[in-house]
């Protein structure tokens, strides 16, 4: 009888965690429970007999290996596994989860948001993309920061809509990759990870979720919000919200809770969203030390005017030569700014012509004309960002394409990206997107270099701000701490 190496490492780590206790942080509850396991039950044969772990997850078994167990392989993230209807399908992290290079983003589906698609239109999106267009990925969440309750749906409504569509169309479950999210922050606890996942499963009417993600980190992180903060702020990290009641959920508890869901067959893999290189590496290294399944993905804001993930350590950490984690990009069109619709007439929020501003607020062209979104997404309209957009538009025109096409095809060619998540308001937009991604020829090296020369003028345009003055007193436009 021998103790497997991975289980030995796990038990050693759990013992260390259980012993860790300071005045500022209580003992990790999950780790303490696991550390108290009778060591005799950790003995298994060389053949790998299952070791039952009682506690939060009743059926948690290392080495059990059921049909919907961890999606693990030895592949490299982003490798093209197949092409379907002209759309490339890539490996997500080191898992055997294969995702299309474009995914359907569902943030605004059937909501009260401006110009949000209703359920019928969302069904048409899935028909066109999933059944006919070569796409297999849908990204959703249990909750989004947008008005809900309209069109007959409440929080979690996008998940319910997807579940009804799969049932009505009799879609084979394996033909769709569903990524959804637990609400982040202090909501992320071992108990809530299990409960919220079960809620998502019920709304989706499915037995398992392919990728279960943290919507934002369980801990303080400067870019977990949508503002312009980049600097780590010690005062923010020690705020009572984060540090009371034992502090944020640890990497150890997070990894163990996600492994519990994997062993129960409720998820195939898990990932992060709106996190950074520290969070990514903290999770992957902790998981490997515990012998649990590491995250297979990280999701983040990414576009021509927001390349931070390529240059702040995330791309290096996610590389197949390092942590081997896939990257899902969202806001590839920067809230509509990279469509060019606000170039000639500014967003209502910025327009000095008050009559025109009021008119566009009453009849918005897009989210930037909405007072709520216009304020929240102000980073995409910084002076530096708008100057860059004008230059990118000129590059697009010189190459006989729209700014939208240039922006999306550029994303498609970035080494970091596994997939680009895109939301649409109507079926015409979706068909246009699919056509862009099905073009065989990449942007030329000259075009890519022209884009880089603009980027080099200001590498982080959405985080610059020429409006900041003394009266801001350390706060950005949405109350985030700056610089």
Phi, psi and omega per residue, in radians:
X1 nan 2.254 -3.123
X2 -2.295 2.799 3.087
X3 -1.714 2.142 -3.112
X4 -1.127 2.643 -3.072
X5 -1.056 -0.793 -3.093
X6 -1.118 -0.693 -3.135
X7 -1.218 -0.637 3.094
X8 -1.084 -0.794 3.102
X9 -1.060 -0.721 3.126
X10 -1.064 -0.843 -3.098
X11 -1.140 -0.660 3.097
X12 -1.089 -0.781 -3.126
X13 -1.172 -0.747 -3.135
X14 -1.066 -0.642 3.101
X15 -1.118 -0.745 3.109
X16 -1.095 -0.749 -3.113
X17 -1.122 -0.757 -3.111
X18 -1.097 -0.548 -3.129
X19 -1.411 -0.277 -3.054
X20 -1.384 2.049 -3.130
X21 -2.723 2.125 3.087
X22 -2.236 3.072 -3.120
X23 -1.180 -0.372 -3.089
X24 -1.708 -0.135 -3.084
X25 -2.623 2.265 -3.137
X26 -1.420 2.948 3.103
X27 -1.122 2.418 3.122
X28 -1.099 2.086 -3.033
X29 -1.127 -0.745 -3.132
X30 -1.183 -0.811 -3.122
X31 -1.097 -0.675 3.132
X32 -1.101 -0.693 3.138
X33 -1.164 -0.753 -3.139
X34 -1.196 -0.591 -3.110
X35 -1.191 -0.379 -3.108
X36 -1.508 0.030 3.141
X37 -1.034 2.407 3.060
X38 -1.040 2.104 -3.056
X39 -1.056 -0.412 3.128
X40 -1.117 -0.489 -3.131
X41 -1.365 -0.177 3.121
X42 -1.534 -0.030 3.135
X43 -1.455 2.206 3.120
X44 -2.374 2.798 3.137
X45 -1.355 2.889 3.122
X46 -1.071 -0.366 3.128
X47 -1.318 -0.183 3.040
X48 1.517 0.771 3.106
X49 -1.112 2.614 -3.011
X50 -1.212 2.528 3.064
X51 -1.959 2.023 -3.080
X52 -1.428 2.341 -3.140
X53 -2.081 1.839 -3.125
X54 -1.346 2.679 3.117
X55 2.521 -2.370 -3.101
X56 -1.051 -0.691 -3.108
X57 -1.855 1.837 -3.013
X58 -1.102 -0.587 -3.065
X59 -1.897 0.434 -3.099
X60 -1.260 1.961 -3.117
X61 -2.324 2.048 3.014
X62 -1.265 2.331 3.104
X63 1.419 0.075 -3.079
X64 -1.266 -0.770 3.055
X65 1.070 1.250 3.075
X66 -1.616 -3.135 -2.983
X67 -1.079 -0.612 -3.124
X68 -1.856 0.632 -3.114
X69 -1.305 -2.998 -3.063
X70 -0.957 2.401 3.128
X71 -1.511 1.500 -3.018
X72 -2.053 2.439 3.046
X73 -2.641 -3.085 3.125
X74 -1.851 0.300 -3.091
X75 -1.373 2.928 3.115
X76 -1.729 2.431 3.125
X77 -1.029 2.545 3.058
X78 1.321 -0.032 3.098
X79 -1.172 2.424 -3.137
X80 -1.358 2.091 -3.099
X81 -1.661 -0.595 3.134
X82 -2.820 2.952 3.035
X83 -2.231 2.232 -3.122
X84 -2.192 2.102 -3.136
X85 0.899 0.663 3.088
X86 1.490 -0.080 -3.128
X87 -1.777 2.188 3.115
X88 -1.280 2.477 3.060
X89 -2.020 2.210 -3.006
X90 -2.065 2.705 3.068
X91 -1.279 2.398 3.120
X92 -1.725 1.848 -3.080
X93 1.124 -2.553 3.116
X94 -1.636 0.141 -3.078
X95 -1.386 3.102 2.991
X96 -1.767 0.363 3.035
X97 -1.466 2.089 -3.080
X98 -1.928 2.157 -3.051
X99 -2.122 2.591 3.075
X100 -1.222 2.671 -3.078
X101 -1.265 -0.100 2.944
X102 -2.256 2.410 3.087
X103 -2.181 2.698 3.113
X104 -1.455 2.084 3.034
X105 -1.549 2.404 -2.960
X106 -2.101 0.260 -3.022
X107 -0.930 -0.693 -3.012
X108 -1.753 0.047 -3.043
X109 -1.063 2.222 3.031
X110 0.864 0.759 3.136
X111 -1.961 -3.088 3.062
X112 -1.534 0.084 -3.107
X113 -1.169 2.745 3.124
X114 -0.988 2.296 3.034
X115 0.988 0.470 -3.140
X116 -1.231 2.413 3.113
X117 -1.220 2.437 3.104
X118 -1.417 3.119 -3.036
X119 -1.095 -0.645 3.128
X120 -1.090 -0.779 3.140
X121 -1.159 -0.682 3.101
X122 -1.092 -0.653 3.065
X123 -1.100 -0.664 3.089
X124 -1.154 -0.645 3.065
X125 -1.005 -0.853 -3.091
X126 -1.197 -0.628 3.058
X127 -1.038 -0.870 -3.070
X128 -1.168 -0.810 -3.039
X129 -1.407 -0.861 -3.020
X130 -1.426 -0.867 -3.061
X131 -1.354 -0.550 -3.031
X132 -2.131 -0.371 -2.922
X133 -1.763 -0.020 3.121
X134 1.540 0.056 3.127
X135 -1.576 2.503 3.060
X136 -2.224 -0.079 -3.010
X137 -1.830 2.278 2.999
X138 -2.169 2.221 3.121
X139 -1.946 2.224 -3.094
X140 -2.492 -2.897 -3.117
X141 -2.844 2.812 3.094
X142 -1.305 -0.311 -3.079
X143 -2.774 2.445 3.056
X144 -2.233 2.645 -3.120
X145 -1.437 0.999 3.118
X146 -2.387 2.828 3.121
X147 -1.046 2.320 3.125
X148 -2.245 2.974 -3.122
X149 1.854 -0.207 3.097
X150 -1.537 2.923 3.107
X151 0.963 0.437 3.065
X152 1.397 0.120 -3.096
X153 -2.108 2.597 3.071
X154 -2.049 -2.863 3.095
X155 -0.971 2.403 -3.077
X156 1.460 0.048 -3.082
X157 -1.145 -0.574 3.126
X158 -1.145 -0.624 3.069
X159 -1.138 -0.764 3.134
X160 -1.075 -0.731 3.138
X161 -1.053 -0.781 3.120
X162 -1.098 -0.752 3.123
X163 -1.062 -0.755 3.124
X164 -1.137 -0.694 3.139
X165 -1.102 -0.818 -3.135
X166 -1.061 -0.676 -3.128
X167 -1.220 -0.775 -3.086
X168 -1.203 -0.587 -3.130
X169 -1.566 -0.058 -3.111
X170 0.922 0.784 -3.119
X171 -1.286 2.355 3.047
X172 -1.136 2.270 -3.059
X173 -1.006 -0.650 -3.099
X174 -1.247 -0.173 3.128
X175 -1.488 -0.132 -3.119
X176 -2.188 2.298 3.020
X177 -1.758 2.039 -3.122
X178 -1.849 2.114 3.026
X179 -1.967 2.214 3.085
X180 -2.365 3.099 -2.951
X181 -2.431 2.538 2.931
X182 -1.568 2.445 3.086
X183 -1.009 2.387 -2.976
X184 -1.502 -2.781 -3.125
X185 1.210 -2.534 -3.087
X186 -1.259 -0.129 3.023
X187 -1.147 -0.398 -3.088
X188 -1.415 1.715 3.037
X189 -2.297 2.805 3.099
X190 -0.941 -0.715 -3.137
X191 -1.129 -0.839 -3.092
X192 -1.223 -0.558 3.078
X193 -0.994 -0.770 3.134
X194 -1.217 -0.838 -3.080
X195 -1.168 -0.770 -3.116
X196 -1.175 -0.630 3.080
X197 -1.088 -0.758 3.131
X198 -1.115 -0.609 3.067
X199 -1.132 -0.741 3.115
X200 -1.129 -0.730 3.116
X201 -1.027 -0.737 -3.137
X202 -1.142 -0.786 -3.127
X203 -1.169 -0.622 3.140
X204 -1.392 -0.192 -3.109
X205 0.963 0.824 -3.138
X206 -2.386 2.816 -3.135
X207 -1.490 -0.363 -3.099
X208 -2.645 2.731 3.046
X209 -1.898 2.405 -3.115
X210 -1.274 -0.845 -3.130
X211 -2.336 2.026 3.132
X212 -1.827 2.080 -2.964
X213 -2.049 2.647 2.927
X214 -1.416 2.170 -3.075
X215 -1.127 -0.654 2.927
X216 -2.602 2.896 -2.964
X217 -1.034 2.702 3.063
X218 -1.325 -0.144 -3.106
X219 -2.117 2.974 3.022
X220 -1.134 2.393 3.038
X221 -2.632 2.359 -3.026
X222 -1.019 -0.588 -3.089
X223 -1.779 0.356 3.079
X224 -1.288 -0.256 3.070
X225 -1.784 -3.091 -3.075
X226 -1.787 0.309 -3.100
X227 -1.597 -2.663 -3.069
X228 -1.881 0.217 -3.141
X229 -1.306 2.292 3.061
X230 -2.171 -0.465 -3.066
X231 -1.362 2.330 3.021
X232 -1.129 2.306 -3.049
X233 -2.070 1.905 -3.081
X234 -1.084 -0.683 3.133
X235 -1.084 -0.707 3.126
X236 -1.135 -0.671 -3.115
X237 -1.194 -0.529 -3.120
X238 -1.656 0.177 3.074
X239 -1.054 2.618 -3.097
X240 -1.040 -0.527 3.112
X241 -0.964 -0.716 -3.094
X242 -1.542 -0.610 -2.936
X243 -1.765 -0.193 3.107
X244 -1.342 2.755 3.084
X245 1.110 0.509 3.075
X246 1.712 -0.046 3.099
X247 1.491 3.074 -3.105
X248 -1.150 2.759 3.092
X249 -1.016 2.319 -3.079
X250 -1.319 2.821 3.031
X251 -1.013 -0.653 -3.115
X252 -1.102 -0.861 -3.140
X253 -1.109 -0.671 3.120
X254 -1.073 -0.865 -3.113
X255 -1.108 -0.709 3.138
X256 -1.171 -0.690 3.133
X257 -1.144 -0.760 3.109
X258 -1.136 -0.669 3.101
X259 -1.110 -0.618 3.077
X260 -1.031 -0.750 3.114
X261 -1.146 -0.651 3.116
X262 -1.130 -0.803 -3.110
X263 -1.170 -0.473 3.075
X264 -1.430 -0.094 3.131
X265 1.390 0.277 -3.099
X266 -1.547 -0.407 3.043
X267 -2.413 2.688 3.074
X268 -1.618 -0.600 -3.127
X269 -2.754 3.033 -3.125
X270 -2.477 2.880 -3.066
X271 -2.738 -3.105 -3.095
X272 -2.073 2.851 3.096
X273 -2.584 2.466 3.129
X274 0.991 0.622 -3.134
X275 -1.972 -3.030 -3.065
X276 -2.332 -3.016 -3.080
X277 -1.108 -0.619 3.107
X278 -1.113 -0.853 -3.134
X279 -1.098 -0.721 -3.139
X280 -1.101 -0.897 -3.096
X281 -1.213 -0.611 3.080
X282 -1.040 -0.723 3.136
X283 -1.244 -0.803 -3.084
X284 -1.166 -0.731 -3.120
X285 -1.209 -0.673 3.108
X286 -1.132 -0.774 -3.141
X287 -1.063 -0.753 -3.127
X288 -1.165 -0.618 3.117
X289 -1.190 -0.632 -3.141
X290 -1.421 -0.253 -3.054
X291 1.389 0.371 3.112
X292 -1.789 3.071 -3.092
X293 -1.341 2.134 3.126
X294 -1.312 2.820 3.078
X295 -1.079 2.544 -3.137
X296 -1.785 -0.125 -3.069
X297 -2.670 2.762 2.932
X298 -2.390 2.417 -3.106
X299 -1.995 2.435 -3.124
X300 -2.774 2.835 3.059
X301 -1.105 2.257 -3.086
X302 -2.759 2.291 3.126
X303 -2.920 3.141 3.064
X304 -0.952 -0.565 -3.114
X305 -1.815 0.165 3.083
X306 -2.519 1.450 -3.122
X307 -1.759 0.278 -2.977
X308 -0.966 -0.584 -3.086
X309 -1.192 -0.368 3.063
X310 -1.398 -0.339 -2.930
X311 -2.173 0.033 -3.115
X312 -1.966 0.245 3.105
X313 1.820 -0.298 -3.126
X314 -1.126 -0.818 -3.128
X315 -1.078 -0.703 3.122
X316 -1.133 -0.784 3.140
X317 -1.125 -0.719 -3.063
X318 -1.350 -0.244 -3.085
X319 -0.854 2.520 3.075
X320 -1.063 -0.305 3.093
X321 -1.501 -0.158 -3.138
X322 -2.076 -1.777 -3.078
X323 -1.517 -0.205 3.036
X324 0.996 1.047 -3.082
X325 -2.148 2.406 3.124
X326 -1.351 2.788 -3.133
X327 -2.206 2.201 3.053
X328 -1.842 2.080 -3.121
X329 -1.621 2.406 2.980
X330 -2.204 2.933 -3.085
X331 0.991 0.701 -3.139
X332 -1.129 -0.336 3.090
X333 -1.869 0.270 3.008
X334 0.900 0.916 3.105
X335 1.122 0.398 3.137
X336 1.695 -0.174 -3.132
X337 -1.115 -0.585 -3.106
X338 -1.507 0.242 2.909
X339 -1.602 -0.273 -3.125
X340 1.518 0.040 -3.023
X341 -1.210 -0.313 -3.117
X342 -1.881 0.226 -3.090
X343 -1.269 -0.767 -3.071
X344 -1.435 -0.707 3.112
X345 -2.121 2.110 -3.060
X346 -1.060 2.822 3.018
X347 -1.008 2.568 -3.080
X348 -0.957 -0.594 -3.111
X349 -1.117 -0.481 -3.070
X350 -1.837 -0.247 -2.953
X351 -1.222 2.128 3.126
X352 -1.267 -0.337 3.079
X353 -1.406 1.710 -3.001
X354 -1.110 -0.636 3.115
X355 -1.101 -0.805 3.117
X356 -1.164 -0.667 3.116
X357 -1.055 -0.802 3.131
X358 -1.133 -0.662 3.135
X359 -1.121 -0.754 3.130
X360 -1.246 -0.491 3.046
X361 -1.183 -0.648 3.126
X362 -1.307 -0.535 3.134
X363 -2.265 1.245 -2.983
X364 -1.143 2.495 3.029
X365 -1.439 -0.395 -3.098
X366 -3.118 -2.961 -3.014
X367 -1.117 -0.522 -3.109
X368 -1.206 -0.253 3.069
X369 -1.575 -0.100 3.116
X370 -1.548 2.309 -3.065
X371 -1.002 -0.776 -3.126
X372 -1.117 -0.987 -3.137
X373 -1.180 -0.646 -3.127
X374 -1.012 -0.635 3.089
X375 -1.333 -0.803 -3.083
X376 -1.079 -0.678 -3.047
X377 -1.722 0.455 -3.045
X378 -1.080 -0.395 -3.097
X379 -1.063 -0.531 3.138
X380 -1.284 -0.161 -3.111
X381 -2.002 0.369 3.068
X382 -1.064 2.769 -3.130
X383 -1.011 -0.754 -3.141
X384 -1.139 -0.698 3.131
X385 -1.106 -0.742 -3.113
X386 -1.208 -0.603 3.051
X387 -1.124 -0.723 3.125
X388 -1.131 -0.685 -3.133
X389 -1.077 -0.708 3.094
X390 -1.060 -0.733 3.140
X391 -1.211 -0.686 3.102
X392 -1.153 -0.622 3.098
X393 -1.105 -0.659 3.111
X394 -1.153 -0.664 3.090
X395 -1.122 -0.742 3.121
X396 -1.070 -0.800 -3.134
X397 -1.077 -0.689 3.132
X398 -1.150 -0.366 3.127
X399 -1.849 0.299 3.076
X400 0.973 0.792 3.074
X401 -2.525 2.894 3.101
X402 -1.376 2.832 3.062
X403 -1.103 -0.617 3.091
X404 -1.051 -0.823 3.140
X405 -1.087 -0.799 3.134
X406 -1.019 -0.783 -3.080
X407 -1.098 -0.747 -3.085
X408 -1.345 -0.693 3.133
X409 -1.215 -0.538 3.046
X410 -1.107 -0.785 3.095
X411 -0.997 -0.735 -3.084
X412 -1.041 -0.450 -3.053
X413 -1.703 0.048 -3.125
X414 -1.404 2.342 -3.111
X415 -1.053 -0.585 -3.085
X416 -1.158 -0.657 -2.917
X417 -1.363 2.292 2.967
X418 -1.581 -0.733 -3.106
X419 -2.672 2.691 3.092
X420 -2.007 2.145 -3.117
X421 -1.617 2.243 -3.061
X422 -2.326 2.339 3.029
X423 -1.717 2.670 -3.113
X424 -2.391 2.655 3.093
X425 -1.719 -0.409 -3.121
X426 -2.626 2.919 -3.039
X427 -1.200 -0.513 3.121
X428 -1.101 -0.715 3.100
X429 -1.077 -0.764 -3.138
X430 -1.091 -0.773 3.140
X431 -1.095 -0.654 3.101
X432 -1.124 -0.766 3.117
X433 -1.045 -0.819 -3.138
X434 -1.047 -0.692 3.133
X435 -1.110 -0.692 3.116
X436 -1.090 -0.760 -3.084
X437 -1.308 -0.284 3.140
X438 -1.608 -0.050 3.091
X439 -1.193 2.256 -3.037
X440 -1.341 -0.651 -3.072
X441 -1.383 2.265 3.078
X442 -1.305 2.883 2.976
X443 -1.052 2.498 -3.085
X444 -1.163 2.787 3.078
X445 -1.056 -0.631 3.123
X446 -1.109 -0.770 3.126
X447 -1.119 -0.745 3.126
X448 -1.090 -0.657 3.127
X449 -1.237 -0.663 3.076
X450 -1.017 -0.720 3.096
X451 -1.096 -0.750 -3.135
X452 -1.111 -0.601 -3.139
X453 -1.156 -0.588 3.050
X454 -1.206 -0.768 -3.140
X455 -1.005 -0.668 -3.081
X456 -1.174 -0.309 3.103
X457 -1.229 -0.551 3.067
X458 -2.766 1.841 -3.005
X459 -1.266 -0.401 -3.141
X460 -2.280 1.122 -3.029
X461 -1.070 -0.611 -3.078
X462 -1.308 -0.165 3.108
X463 -1.824 0.125 3.017
X464 -1.657 2.751 -3.119
X465 -2.725 2.049 -3.131
X466 -1.682 0.066 3.137
X467 -1.703 -0.226 -3.057
X468 -1.144 2.320 3.096
X469 -2.355 -3.108 -3.095
X470 -0.997 -0.615 -3.054
X471 -1.212 -0.238 3.116
X472 -1.221 -0.560 3.012
X473 0.882 0.906 3.020
X474 1.451 0.140 3.128
X475 -2.188 2.454 3.038
X476 -1.433 -3.020 -3.028
X477 -1.202 -0.363 3.093
X478 -1.943 0.339 3.049
X479 1.523 0.085 -3.141
X480 -1.329 2.568 3.120
X481 -1.220 2.310 3.088
X482 -2.264 2.734 0.179
X483 -1.332 nan nan
